[in-house]
Amino acid sequence: MASNLFTTSRRWAGGLLVALLTTGYVYGQDLQVSDARASLLPGEQPGAGYFELYNAGDKAVVLVGADSDAFETVELHVSAEQDGMAHMHAVEQVEIAPGERFAFAPKGHHLMLIGREKALSVGDEVDVQLEFADNQRLSVTFDVVSPVSL
């Protein structure tokens, strides 16, 4: 009896692991990230995350947030110019239609990287989890770059 329970539990856990890995893999194929860079200002000033997201899937995806162990907070933001004045504010989400590329770039949408948890230098890598409305997450490695390189 105990042997059957152990075998059933092992099969269930193995099946769940395969389902989770397959789901992430398929989602990762539908969403492609390129040119992921984290620009960090000196000292404790916030940094910015830039990248391009391509939705190769057949349904729209909605980016609703991001998270990283390297920062206290990661927020979605947009910079814009209005009446000759530059300003920036948080956004709740960004929708990317099927077949669309969406650039997170200077003077536009970006990730605000707030409160460094450890010292980072140009050339380091930072892992960021992109969070989507359907509870999917996509892990992305950002290269730390100098703001002057953008």
C-alpha positions in Angstrom: 0.0 0.0 0.0 2.7 2.5 1.0 4.7 1.5 -2.1 1.7 2.2 -4.4 1.1 5.6 -2.7 4.8 6.5 -3.2 4.8 5.4 -6.8 1.5 7.4 -7.5 2.9 10.5 -5.7 6.2 10.2 -7.7 4.3 9.9 -11.0 2.0 12.8 -10.1 5.0 15.0 -9.2 6.9 14.0 -12.3 3.8 14.8 -14.5 3.3 18.2 -12.8 7.0 19.0 -13.4 6.8 18.1 -17.1 3.6 20.2 -17.5 5.2 23.2 -15.8 8.4 23.0 -17.8 6.5 22.5 -21.0 4.2 25.5 -20.3 7.2 27.8 -19.6 9.0 26.5 -22.7 6.1 27.1 -25.0 5.5 30.6 -23.5 9.2 31.4 -23.8 9.0 30.5 -27.5 6.0 32.8 -28.1 7.7 35.7 -26.3 11.2 36.6 -27.4 13.3 39.2 -25.6 16.4 40.8 -27.2 18.9 43.5 -26.3 18.1 43.4 -22.6 20.2 46.1 -20.9 20.1 47.6 -17.4 21.5 51.2 -17.3 22.6 52.1 -13.8 23.4 55.6 -12.6 26.0 56.2 -9.9 25.2 55.8 -6.2 21.7 54.9 -5.0 19.9 56.6 -8.0 17.4 54.3 -9.8 18.4 52.6 -13.0 16.4 51.7 -16.1 15.8 48.4 -17.9 15.5 48.4 -21.7 14.7 45.5 -24.0 12.7 44.5 -27.0 9.8 42.1 -26.6 8.5 40.2 -29.6 5.2 38.3 -29.4 5.5 35.4 -31.9 2.3 33.9 -30.5 -1.3 34.0 -31.9 -2.7 35.9 -28.9 -2.0 39.3 -27.3 0.1 39.3 -24.2 -0.1 41.8 -21.4 3.0 42.7 -19.4 1.9 43.8 -15.9 5.1 44.0 -14.0 8.6 42.7 -13.3 10.7 41.6 -10.3 14.3 41.1 -9.6 16.3 39.9 -6.5 18.9 42.6 -7.4 16.4 45.5 -6.7 13.9 46.3 -4.0 11.3 47.3 -6.6 10.9 47.1 -10.4 8.2 49.1 -12.0 6.8 49.7 -15.5 7.3 53.3 -16.5 7.0 55.6 -19.6 8.8 58.8 -20.3 7.2 61.4 -22.6 7.5 65.0 -23.5 4.4 67.3 -23.0 4.4 71.0 -23.7 8.2 71.0 -23.9 8.6 69.3 -20.5 9.9 65.8 -20.0 8.0 63.7 -17.5 7.8 60.1 -16.4 5.1 58.1 -14.8 4.3 54.5 -13.9 2.0 52.4 -16.2 -0.2 49.5 -15.1 0.4 47.3 -18.2 1.7 47.1 -21.7 -0.2 45.0 -24.3 1.7 43.4 -27.1 -0.4 42.1 -30.1 0.4 38.9 -31.9 3.3 39.5 -34.3 4.2 42.8 -32.7 7.5 44.1 -31.4 7.5 46.5 -28.5 10.6 48.4 -27.6 11.4 49.4 -24.0 13.9 52.2 -24.8 15.3 55.5 -23.6 12.7 58.3 -23.7 9.9 55.8 -23.9 8.7 52.7 -22.0 11.2 51.2 -19.6 11.6 49.3 -16.3 12.5 51.5 -13.3 15.1 49.6 -11.2 14.8 51.0 -7.7 16.8 50.3 -4.6 19.8 48.1 -5.5 20.2 45.1 -3.1 23.9 44.7 -4.0 26.7 46.5 -5.8 26.5 46.2 -9.5 29.1 47.2 -12.1 29.2 47.6 -15.9 29.6 44.1 -17.4 27.5 42.4 -14.6 24.4 40.5 -15.4 21.0 40.9 -13.6 18.1 38.4 -13.7 14.7 40.0 -14.1 11.3 38.1 -14.1 8.8 39.7 -16.5 5.2 39.1 -15.2 2.2 38.8 -17.5 -1.6 39.1 -16.9 -2.1 35.3 -17.4 0.3 34.7 -14.4 3.1 33.6 -16.7 6.6 34.7 -15.9 9.6 35.0 -18.3 13.1 35.1 -16.9 15.4 37.5 -18.7 19.1 38.2 -18.1 20.0 41.9 -18.5 23.5 43.1 -19.2 24.5 46.1 -16.9 25.7 48.9 -19.2 26.8 52.5 -18.7 24.1 55.2 -19.4 26.4 56.8 -21.9 26.4 53.7 -24.1 22.7 54.1 -24.8 
